[in-house]
Amino acid sequence: MRDTYHEDLDALGERLIEMARFARHAMERATTALLEADLNAAQEVISEDDALNDIDEEIERVAFDLMARQQPVAQDLRMIITALHMSGDLERMGDLAVHLAKTARRRHPESAIPPELRTIVTDMGQQADVLVAKAGEVLSKRDVDLALQLEQDDDKMDELHRRMLTRILDPDWQHSVESTIDITLAGRFYERFGDHAVHVANHLVYMVTGEKPDDFDREI
């Protein structure tokens, strides 16, 4: 019975890693859809989101079942609780990629991103990839030091978001209200994607150490 219990615990970690891979692929394809008006990429992101949702629901079922049957304590309980939180963050990351894909689909056959913002959105897509890739590595290796680096990586995303807003608010901005709303929301979706990656890393720190990242006296 205990062997099965630990196998179930290990499976939670493996499924979280799988969710990170799904979220990474979804964001990569969503960025392609936005920049290249790629309708196939947009549809791929939207249709594959159900798989990510299914894993999220599976993790929830397993977690509650383990708590009900095994009454875990200490680190095992932290792992189960944080798995629930991380699963929720990763599922939300997939949703944010879907929002971007739907924006691209709505604007097709035109690109949703005007020429003057293409470089910024490209950089945001690349930074999103850095964040989710590190989040996946953090989950795989349970690397606290790497987890603590994500705050700085997310600062770069925040700076890109500020640059986007500065361009949109420039008096010379000439695009329609509808287009401006879409672009503003797209920037917000990228920014929130980064925030959720940081949340995953922070939950991992708590799972491994029993301490919240803010409790660490560190320089990264």
Buried (B, 14 or more C-beta within 10 A) or exposed (E): EEEEBEEBBEEBBEBBBBBBBBBBBBBBBBBBBBBEBBBEBBBBBBEBBEBBBEBBEBBBEBBEEBBEEBEBEEEBBBBBBBBBBBBBBBBBBBBBBBBBBBBBBEBBEEBBBBEBBEEBBBBBBBBBBBBBBBBBBBBEEBBBEBBBBBEEBBEBBEEBBEBBBEBBEEEEEEBEEEBBEBBBEBBBBBBBBBBBBBBBBBBBBBBBBEEEBEEEEEEE
